Amino acid sequence: TLGKYEIMELCQASGVPSMPVQSSQDRFENDPQLQHRNMYIPVEHLALGTWPLQNAPFKMSETPAFNHLAGPLIGGHNKDVLEGLLGISHEELVNGFEDGTFWPRTLDRDSYPYLQEMIEDSTPVRWTGNKPGPNPAPTPVFTTDSGAFNGLRVLELADEKGQWCGKLMADMGADVIKIEPPGGEAARSVRPFYQDVPNRERSLFFWHYNTSKRGITLDLETEDGRQLFRQMADKADVILETFRPGKMTSLGLGYDELKQSNPGLIICSLTPFGQTGPWKDYKTSDLLHLAAGGQMARCGYHEEDVPGSQPIAPDGGQAWHIGNHFAYIAISAALVSRSVTGRGQYIDSSIHDACALTTEGHVNRYIYTGVVVERGTGGGNSPGTSQRLCSDGKYLSAGGINRINPERVPALAQWMNEYGLADDLLEEKYKDPAEINENQPHIRDLLLNFIASITRDEAFHGLQKRGHNVGAIRSPDEVMEDPHLEDRGFWEQVDYPEVGKSFRHPGPTAIFNGSPWRISRRAPLIGEHNEEILCGELGLSKAEMVVLAEGGVL
């Protein structure tokens, strides 16, 4: 008898985590948190008029991120860039349009009147963007075997909501110091455990998300703990924290306090809903973010495939990853800004904003057309054709063959004929694109039958070779043996001296030839680097550290 938003409000008021499964329409019209955070900003497009566009999922105090330009018209900035930036003459621009350099000779420009206006406008252009010419290379500071963030000091006060962002920076060379409460952070209790032995030092979850970091324990609820943290913050470049909104300020450790002694400091607060808004204090989880963010409304099955099917959420901390990636982007942008201005800034990053932004173009489609994208088998592809069972009992994701381009049919027919399964596809009539388009269902049925008769890898490699967008659905064990990942040197061996073994960790998604990514150490033990940092860097004596430990500060 109650609506989903009423149920959410009642649950949250009672301390029960709850969020509605929101559609693209809900996120645009019914989500007060996104509206409060100005996630939809009207932007004028020269051809389409003024429409709302989704904004960045973080707020930056010194360099605000916002949509200030609509997507460009085709060739709409040719004059600005070619004449203003590169310095070619207007005559050269006109000649380039006529000889096919800047516009295809076979494409009529009548449908693009702004191009003719550009050709007729001989007014000199003054370039207002970045100055032309190459960027002068800075004087090298680090050797080429250092990561891109080498030399940066990051203090991480993050639980499972933000530890991935810290890992991304640590594996890129930053000195990330993970600051945990005495006894260790809660993520250390997340299963699975090494050899299935529950222990806060054996969580495989914690091991994965905290490589390359050093670790100390510190109780920020104590004055001694806060004073030590202030000393560390004075020498830090970045602080990443995931406390509830306002917590750092209540401890006297907010951005306004810490920047007084370190004006170059960057603080990123990564929280479920951001620092402001009606939902800022709501309880949540990875699952609930995927509900409110729109992912669950899109994941599931067509009714004809699974009658009465419910929304489905992917596993693996996907909402946390989405939020962390955008926080990482914001921190990187703030570091670039600081390299120019010398000033740090405060970043308010929202996981909900990030999830709501990351559902392909579904919200924009609703804004422009009023169409709500529904969930469906295979991501909305034709029912029954997306995941195909092959002869070896393995599956191929084959949504990319729902419509077959005419130019690809001859190659398919030749390949299928090698197995005696081409049927009539070699007949002369299939050289006619109109005939192919008319017989799409027949051709697709033949191809699906062919896929079922060969192995998954035969189908995957054969269809990819012939230009079809398909993928092999693999188990984790198969991913670990993927020859493509092996060829890219993706996997990283990490030593764990406490158990006398080394284990394989996932590696970088990009290869940096000048500032290589690497895992420098396994995840820290609880308080492993207390003495190294507190005594070696802050100047405490061992006796003082013992007193602090006995008093519960460490």
C-alpha positions in Angstrom: 0.0 0.0 0.0 3.0 2.3 0.3 5.2 3.7 -2.5 8.9 2.9 -2.6 10.0 6.3 -1.5 7.7 6.2 1.5 9.1 2.8 2.5 12.6 4.1 2.1 11.8 7.1 4.4 10.3 4.9 7.1 13.2 2.4 7.0 15.8 5.1 7.1 14.1 6.9 10.0 14.2 3.6 11.9 17.9 3.1 11.1 17.3 0.4 8.5 19.3 0.8 5.3 16.9 1.0 2.4 16.8 2.6 -1.1 14.4 2.5 -4.0 15.2 0.8 -7.3 15.2 3.9 -9.5 14.6 4.1 -13.2 16.0 6.7 -15.5 12.8 8.7 -15.1 13.1 8.4 -11.3 16.6 9.7 -11.2 15.7 12.8 -13.3 12.2 13.6 -11.8 12.0 12.0 -8.4 15.4 11.9 -6.8 15.7 14.9 -4.4 19.3 14.2 -3.6 20.5 14.5 -7.2 18.3 17.6 -7.6 19.9 19.2 -4.5 23.4 18.5 -5.9 22.6 20.1 -9.3 23.3 17.0 -11.2 21.3 18.3 -14.2 22.4 21.6 -15.7 20.7 23.2 -18.7 23.1 23.5 -21.6 22.4 25.1 -24.9 23.1 23.2 -28.0 23.2 25.1 -31.3 21.1 22.6 -33.2 18.9 21.0 -30.4 18.2 24.0 -28.1 18.6 24.0 -24.4 18.5 20.6 -22.6 19.6 19.4 -19.1 22.9 17.4 -19.1 24.2 15.3 -16.3 27.0 17.0 -14.3 30.1 15.7 -12.6 29.6 13.5 -9.5 32.0 15.6 -7.4 32.3 19.2 -6.2 35.7 20.9 -6.2 36.1 24.1 -4.2 38.8 25.8 -6.4 38.1 24.4 -9.8 34.4 23.5 -10.1 33.6 20.8 -12.6 30.5 21.4 -14.7 29.2 21.1 -18.2 29.9 24.4 -19.9 29.6 23.4 -23.5 27.3 21.1 -25.4 28.6 18.5 -27.9 30.2 20.2 -30.9 28.5 20.3 -34.4 30.4 18.4 -37.0 33.3 20.6 -38.0 31.8 23.4 -36.0 35.2 24.6 -34.7 37.2 24.1 -37.8 37.8 27.9 -38.2 38.6 28.5 -34.6 41.1 25.7 -34.4 42.6 25.7 -37.9 42.9 29.4 -38.3 43.0 30.6 -34.7 45.3 27.9 -33.2 47.2 26.5 -36.1 47.4 29.8 -38.0 46.4 28.7 -41.5 44.9 31.4 -43.8 41.2 31.7 -44.5 42.0 30.9 -48.1 43.6 27.6 -47.0 40.6 26.8 -44.9 38.3 27.3 -47.9 40.5 25.3 -50.2 40.5 22.5 -47.6 36.7 22.3 -47.7 36.7 22.2 -51.5 39.5 19.6 -52.0 38.2 17.1 -49.4 40.7 17.8 -46.7 38.2 19.1 -44.2 35.0 17.8 -45.6 34.2 14.7 -47.9 33.6 15.7 -51.5 30.8 13.2 -51.7 28.9 14.6 -48.7 26.6 17.5 -49.5 27.1 20.5 -47.2 23.6 21.9 -47.7 22.4 20.2 -44.5 25.1 22.0 -42.6 24.5 25.7 -43.2 27.0 26.8 -40.5 29.8 25.4 -42.6 28.9 27.7 -45.5 28.7 30.6 -43.1 32.2 29.6 -41.9 33.5 29.6 -45.5 32.1 33.0 -46.2 33.4 34.5 -43.0 36.9 35.9 -43.6 37.0 37.7 -40.3 40.3 36.9 -38.5 40.0 34.6 -35.5 41.6 35.3 -32.2 42.4 32.0 -30.3 41.2 32.2 -26.7 42.2 28.7 -25.7 45.5 27.3 -24.5 48.6 28.9 -26.1 49.8 27.1 -29.2 53.1 25.3 -29.1 54.4 22.3 -27.3 54.4 22.0 -23.5 57.9 22.6 -22.1 59.0 19.5 -20.4 59.7 20.0 -16.7 63.1 19.2 -15.2 63.1 15.5 -14.4 62.8 14.8 -10.7 62.3 11.0 -10.5 63.8 8.1 -12.5 61.8 6.5 -15.2 61.1 3.4 -13.0 59.0 5.5 -10.7 55.2 5.6 -10.8 53.3 8.7 -12.0 52.4 9.6 -8.4 55.9 9.0 -7.0 56.7 11.7 -4.4 53.1 12.3 -3.3 52.1 11.6 0.3 48.5 10.4 0.7 46.8 9.8 4.1 44.0 7.3 3.7 41.2 7.3 6.3 39.0 5.0 4.3 36.9 1.9 4.8 35.6 -0.3 2.0 33.9 2.7 0.4 37.3 4.4 -0.5 40.1 1.9 -0.2 40.1 1.2 -4.0 40.9 4.8 -4.7 43.8 4.6 -2.3 45.1 1.5 -3.9 45.0 3.1 -7.4 47.2 5.9 -6.1 49.5 3.6 -4.2 50.1 1.3 -7.1 50.9 4.4 -9.2 53.7 5.2 -6.8 52.2 7.5 -4.2 53.2 6.9 -0.6 49.8 6.0 0.8 49.6 5.7 4.5 46.5 3.8 5.6 45.4 5.1 9.0 43.2 2.6 10.9 41.6 2.6 14.3 43.4 0.6 17.0 42.8 -3.1 16.2 42.4 -2.5 12.5 39.7 -1.4 10.1 36.4 -3.2 9.6 37.3 -4.4 6.1 39.8 -6.8 7.6 36.9 -8.9 8.8 35.4 -9.3 5.3 35.5 -12.8 3.9 37.0 -14.9 2.3 40.1 -15.6 4.5 43.3 -17.2 3.4 42.9 -21.0 3.9 39.4 -20.2 5.3 40.9 -19.4 8.7 39.1 -16.3 10.0 41.7 -13.7 11.1 41.9 -10.0 10.6 45.4 -10.4 9.0 44.2 -13.0 6.5 41.2 -11.3 4.7 41.8 -11.8 1.0 39.4 -8.9 0.4 41.6 -6.6 2.5 44.8 -8.0 0.8 43.5 -7.1 -2.6 42.3 -3.5 -1.9 45.3 -2.4 0.1 48.5 -3.3 -1.8 51.4 -0.9 -1.9 50.2 1.0 1.2 51.9 1.5 4.5 49.7 1.2 7.6 49.5 2.7 11.1 46.9 2.7 13.8 45.6 5.9 15.4 42.6 6.8 17.4 41.4 10.2 16.1 38.8 10.4 18.9 41.7 11.2 21.3 43.6 14.5 21.4 46.9 12.8 21.1 45.7 10.9 18.0 44.5 14.1 16.4 47.7 16.0 17.2 49.8 13.2 15.5 47.4 13.3 12.5 47.8 17.1 12.2 51.6 16.6 12.1 51.2 14.1 9.3 48.7 16.4 7.5 51.2 19.2 7.5 53.4 17.1 5.2 50.7 15.4 3.1 49.6 16.2 -0.4 46.3 14.4 -0.3 43.9 13.2 2.4 41.2 10.6 1.4 38.5 10.1 3.9 35.1 8.3 4.0 33.7 9.3 7.4 30.1 10.5 7.6 29.5 14.1 6.5 30.9 16.6 8.9 32.9 14.1 11.0 36.4 15.5 10.2 35.2 19.0 10.9 33.8 17.9 14.3 37.2 16.5 15.2 38.9 19.8 14.3 40.5 18.1 11.3 38.4 19.7 8.5 39.8 21.3 5.4 39.5 24.8 6.6 41.6 23.9 9.7 44.2 21.8 8.0 44.8 24.1 5.1 46.0 26.9 7.4 49.3 25.1 7.9 49.3 23.4 4.5 47.7 25.5 1.8 48.6 23.0 -0.9 46.7 20.2 0.8 43.9 18.4 -1.2 41.2 16.7 0.8 38.7 14.3 -0.9 35.7 13.3 1.1 34.2 10.3 -0.6 30.8 9.5 1.0 27.6 7.7 0.0 25.6 10.8 -0.9 27.9 13.7 -0.6 28.3 16.3 2.2 24.9 18.0 1.6 21.3 17.1 0.6 18.3 15.4 2.1 19.9 11.9 1.8 23.4 12.8 3.1 23.0 10.9 6.3 21.1 7.9 5.0 22.5 4.4 5.6 23.5 2.5 2.6 25.5 -0.3 1.0 27.0 -1.3 -2.3 23.7 -3.1 -3.2 21.5 -0.1 -2.3 23.7 2.3 -4.4 23.1 0.0 -7.4 19.4 0.3 -6.7 19.3 4.0 -6.3 21.9 4.6 -9.0 19.8 2.9 -11.7 22.0 -0.2 -12.4 19.4 -2.7 -10.9 16.5 -1.1 -12.9 18.4 -2.0 -16.0 19.7 -5.5 -15.1 17.5 -8.6 -15.4 15.5 -10.6 -17.9 12.7 -10.0 -20.4 9.4 -11.2 -19.1 9.1 -13.9 -21.8 12.5 -15.3 -20.7 11.9 -15.3 -17.0 8.3 -14.5 -16.0 8.0 -12.3 -13.0 11.7 -11.5 -13.1 13.1 -9.0 -10.5 15.8 -6.4 -10.8 19.3 -7.9 -10.4 22.4 -6.3 -8.9 26.0 -7.3 -10.1 28.3 -8.4 -7.3 31.8 -7.4 -6.5 31.5 -3.9 -5.0 30.6 -2.3 -8.3 29.1 0.8 -6.7 32.2 1.3 -4.6 34.4 1.0 -7.7 32.3 3.5 -9.6 32.5 6.1 -6.8 36.2 5.4 -6.3 37.1 5.9 -10.0 35.4 9.4 -10.0 37.2 10.3 -6.7 40.5 9.3 -8.3 39.7 11.5 -11.4 38.8 14.5 -9.1 42.0 14.0 -7.1 44.1 13.8 -10.2 42.5 17.0 -11.6 43.1 18.8 -8.3 46.8 17.8 -8.4 47.1 19.2 -12.0 45.5 22.4 -10.8 47.8 22.6 -7.8 50.9 22.2 -10.1 49.8 25.5 -11.7 48.4 27.5 -8.8 50.2 26.0 -5.8 46.8 25.8 -4.0 45.1 22.7 -2.8 41.3 22.3 -2.5 38.4 20.4 -1.0 36.6 17.7 -3.0 33.1 16.5 -2.1 32.7 13.2 -4.0 29.4 11.3 -4.0 29.0 7.6 -4.7 25.3 8.0 -5.5 26.0 10.8 -8.0 28.7 8.6 -9.6 26.4 5.6 -9.9 23.5 7.7 -11.3 25.9 9.1 -13.9 27.1 5.6 -15.0 24.2 3.9 -16.8 25.2 4.5 -20.4 22.9 7.2 -21.9 19.7 6.1 -20.2 18.9 9.3 -18.3 19.7 11.4 -21.3 17.5 9.2 -23.5 14.6 9.8 -21.1 15.3 13.6 -21.0 15.3 13.8 -24.8 12.6 11.2 -25.8 10.6 10.4 -22.7 11.5 6.7 -23.1 12.4 4.7 -19.9 14.9 2.1 -20.7 13.7 -1.2 -19.2 15.7 -4.1 -18.1 16.0 -7.0 -20.5 17.9 -10.2 -21.2 21.4 -9.6 -22.4 21.2 -5.9 -21.7 18.1 -5.4 -23.8 19.1 -7.3 -26.8 16.6 -9.6 -28.5 15.3 -12.3 -26.1 17.1 -15.6 -26.3 20.0 -14.5 -28.6 22.4 -12.9 -26.2 24.0 -15.8 -24.3 24.4 -18.8 -26.5 25.4 -22.3 -25.3 28.2 -23.8 -27.4 29.0 -27.4 -28.0 31.5 -27.6 -25.1 28.9 -26.5 -22.6 30.3 -22.9 -22.4 28.6 -19.7 -23.3 29.2 -17.0 -25.8 27.8 -13.4 -25.4 26.4 -12.9 -28.8 24.2 -9.8 -28.7 26.4 -8.3 -31.4 25.0 -10.6 -34.1 21.3 -9.6 -33.7 21.7 -7.8 -37.0 24.3 -9.0 -39.6 25.8 -6.4 -41.9 25.5 -7.5 -45.6 29.2 -7.1 -46.3 30.0 -9.7 -43.6 27.7 -12.5 -44.9 30.2 -13.9 -47.6 32.9 -14.4 -45.0 30.5 -16.0 -42.6 29.1 -18.3 -45.3 32.6 -19.5 -46.3 33.5 -20.2 -42.7 30.2 -22.0 -41.9 30.6 -24.0 -45.1 33.9 -25.5 -43.8 31.7 -27.3 -41.2 28.9 -28.1 -43.8 26.5 -25.7 -42.1 26.2 -22.8 -44.6 22.8 -24.1 -45.9 21.9 -21.7 -48.7 24.1 -18.8 -47.7 26.5 -19.4 -50.6 23.7 -18.9 -53.2 24.0 -15.9 -55.6 21.1 -14.1 -54.1 23.0 -13.3 -50.9 25.3 -11.0 -52.9 22.4 -8.6 -52.9 22.2 -6.4 -49.7 18.4 -6.1 -50.1 18.1 -9.8 -50.1 20.2 -10.1 -47.0 18.2 -7.5 -45.1 15.0 -9.2 -46.0 16.3 -12.6 -44.8 17.9 -11.4 -41.5 15.9 -13.8 -39.3 16.8 -16.8 -41.5 20.5 -15.9 -41.6 20.6 -15.3 -37.8 19.0 -18.6 -37.1 21.6 -20.4 -39.3 24.4 -18.6 -37.5 23.0 -19.4 -34.0 22.7 -23.0 -35.0 26.3 -22.9 -36.2 27.4 -21.4 -32.9 25.7 -24.2 -31.0 27.7 -26.8 -33.0 31.2 -25.4 -32.3 33.1 -24.7 -29.1 32.9 -21.3 -27.4 36.5 -20.3 -28.2 36.0 -21.4 -31.8 33.0 -19.1 -32.0 34.6 -16.3 -30.2 37.8 -16.1 -32.2 36.1 -16.9 -35.5 33.4 -14.3 -35.2 35.9 -11.6 -33.9 38.1 -12.4 -36.8 35.2 -11.7 -39.1 34.3 -8.4 -37.5 31.5 -9.4 -35.1 31.2 -8.0 -31.6 30.9 -11.1 -29.4 32.6 -12.2 -26.2 33.5 -15.4 -24.4 31.8 -15.8 -21.1 34.6 -17.0 -18.8 35.0 -18.3 -15.3 37.6 -16.7 -13.0 39.9 -19.6 -13.5 39.8 -19.1 -17.2 40.5 -15.4 -16.8 43.6 -16.2 -14.8 44.9 -18.2 -17.8 43.9 -15.6 -20.5 46.8 -15.5 -23.0 46.0 -11.8 -23.9 46.4 -10.8 -20.2 49.6 -12.9 -20.0 50.9 -11.1 -23.1 50.3 -7.7 -21.5 52.0 -8.7 -18.3 48.8 -8.1 -16.4 49.3 -10.4 -13.4 51.6 -9.3 -10.6 53.3 -11.7 -8.1 53.2 -10.3 -4.6 55.2 -11.8 -1.8 53.6 -12.6 1.6 56.5 -13.5 3.9 54.2 -14.3 6.8 52.8 -17.3 5.0 56.0 -18.0 3.0 54.3 -17.7 -0.4 53.7 -15.2 -3.2 50.2 -14.8 -4.8 49.0 -13.5 -8.1 47.3 -10.1 -8.1 45.4 -8.3 -10.9 47.6 -5.7 -12.5 47.2 -2.4 -14.3 44.6 -1.6 -17.0 47.2 0.5 -18.9 50.9 0.2 -19.6 52.9 3.3 -18.7 56.2 3.3 -20.5 57.6 6.3 -18.7 56.1 5.9 -15.2 55.3 2.2 -14.7 52.5 0.9 -12.4 53.5 -1.7 -9.9 52.5 -3.3 -6.6 55.4 -2.3 -4.3 54.3 -4.4 -1.3 51.5 -6.5 0.1 48.8 -5.0 2.2 50.0 -3.8 5.6 49.6 -5.7 8.8 47.7 -4.0 11.6 49.9 -1.1 12.8 52.9 -2.5 10.9 54.5 0.8 10.2 53.7 2.6 13.5 57.3 2.7 14.6 58.7 3.5 11.1 56.4 6.5 10.7 55.7 7.8 14.2 59.2 7.4 15.4 61.2 7.6 12.2 59.3 10.5 10.6 57.4 12.3 13.4 60.2 12.0 16.0 58.5 10.1 18.8 60.6 8.0 21.0 59.9 4.3 21.4 59.0 5.0 25.1 56.5 7.6 24.0 55.0 5.2 21.5 54.6 2.5 24.2 52.7 5.0 26.4 50.4 6.0 23.5 49.7 2.3 22.7 48.9 1.6 26.4 46.6 4.5 26.4 44.6 3.2 23.4 45.8 5.9 21.0 47.6 3.4 18.8 
